[in-house]
Amino acid sequence: MISEYKLKIFLAFARKTAVEAGVLLLKRVGRENKISFKGVVNLVTEADLASEKLIVNAIAANFPEHSILTEEERSVEKKSIFRWVIDPLDGTTNYAHGFPFWAVSIALECNSKIIVGVVYDPLRDEIFYARKNGGAFLNRKRLIVSGQKRLDKALLATGFPYDIAESENNNLDFFNRFARSARGVRRAGSAALDLCYLACGRFDGFWEQKLHPWDTAGGKIIVEEAGGKITNFQGNKYSIYDDYILGSNRKIHNQMIKVLSK
């Protein structure tokens, strides 16, 4: 059992580090960033790597015994019950194109359970954060999910996998179903921010597939601490290492499962 004192220390560190990484990224917006590819459309920029280096170095300096799982190239595995799960720049394609929807995500696992999550949007200076059993917040304002009870009046969010052109399992069928079942569906390009927008009531539901642990780790606990629900597509327990995630304000969760199961 992690003490409240330790949770507060971990959360304060994650918040401070996410802001520092966000400031770094913000300073590089509009500059020429060297872009490389991890796939046909999956980008990584110099800014990703610089942000990752800042976060990993901060963890190593403050919690040298902890493991680190990060998106790009600096993961560190140690014999520890703690693992930091990092996305140094969620929404890299948006960032590279100047589309203003990207964030830094930092989460902490303890024995495979998320206990701290932070997502920072530097462009809007919005920091979403939560600790286990401590509630979720946006810039110190307590978060609560929406009260929408009807899917046909709900605004949903989703995304598409990088192999959309090659794989039949590409979310287009699910998108088509929800586009006809909900008030609207948005695809903005950052799963971390989509989850935070669900937590604060801007979205009522979210689903996606083929995400990675760093895409959802920070947002998952923020949604849950805001009163939302996170499962797989069948309504069963979700792990950040799963391929399918369904999130909602709880009230439309079963309605979304029905659409996914058609």
Secondary structure by P-SEA (a helix, b strand, c coil): cccaaaaaaaaaaaaaaaaaaaaaaaaacccccccccccccccccaaaaaaaaaaaaaaaaccccbbbbbcccccccccccbbbbbccccaaaaaaacccccbbbbbbbccccccbbbbbbcccccccccccccccccccbbbbcccccccccbbbbbccccccccccccaaaaaaaaaaccccccccccaaaaaaaaaaccccccccccccccccaaaaaaaaaacccccccccccccccccbbbbccccaaaaaaaaaac
